[in-house]
């Protein structure tokens, strides 16, 4: 496994989908040894999530699974059986962390409740990630990403005031929950240094999102009013606008005079003094928006982005995946890593997004094949014989 600042920690990833595996992947990227435990036959549900490499719906080619499970080893195991639970407890006996994202009732049925696991390994940190947490009337509710977004309150406050609430894309609530879980897990491990005891880390995806409501909640508590979505000003600034080859985000943020902004856009009529103040731009928003559309239609995104930086203006551009893959800034920072998977083949993956001093840049191991490391872990590390492994496989335990 890649060396790193978390080398020496053993993590059991018994999560599925996004939130649990993302948490475990972040720990793996910093050097923790992560063993992924998957159901026999079908594996992690993420293996069925499209899109697939080469548009081939092979469980070893799910792009979601491939990315979320780099730097891990995989074993298959069904802990719902009596024998499977014994094997699982042997795995946990020498582990530092268990990451799981089952509902509390399902976890208890599997023997994953914290009280039971604390008897198996008193120093084990159990990180449980669910839509709504381990307690409360919603504790056993399942949810998709759009539901957690809606119930968190974040959706209501996203988007424009003249439209319906806006949901983010690509299951971001589960990535936010996984990232928070990885951070909280390391806090629990730090606390273990002094207490000597494990802890139960309770992560609620909806609360992780709700923690972003830094304005609406105080607004309601202090003023008794519900803050609405972004007002539609009509001027076109600080929102996505079409350029010649895509979308840009012109902005009036910063200390530069209006004449500099208008001069960059290149439409003479924008130099009119009626646009020079914020109030004037709002009052004449529709006219200004038409002028802005006219000027931006003469620009490509990258030249405008670079020219705005030279003029010390805060402009941006909307980049798609192709732009990111060829971004000179990301290339200079070595953000992408090359990963060669034995079934899906080679591809560029996003690397570690937060660098720490002393964190070595090492090769990223591809996501494991289903049960790829059964013999290695069960026989070489846990001491099962080859005959016992055959018995476990024939009885559906692994």
Secondary structure, DSSP 4 states (H G I P E B T S, - for coil): ----TTTT-EEEEE--TTHHHHHHHHHHHTT-EEEEEE-TTT--GGGGPSPBGGG---TT-BHHHHHHTTTEEEEE--TTSHHHHHHHHHHHHT-SEEEE---HHHHHHTT-SHHHHHHH-TT-EEEEEESS-SSSTTTT----HHHHHHHHSTTTTSSBTTS-----STTHHHHHHHHHHHHHHHHHHHHHHHH----EEEEEHHHHHHTT-TTHHHHHHHHS----SB---SS-TTS-EE-SSSEEE----SS--HHHHHHHHT-GGGGSGGGSSHHHHHHTHHHHHHHHHHHHTT--HHHHHHHHHHTT---EE---HHHHHT-HHHHHTT-EEEEEETTTEEEEEE--SS--TT----PPPPPPPTTTTHIIIIIIIT---HHHHHHHHHTT--
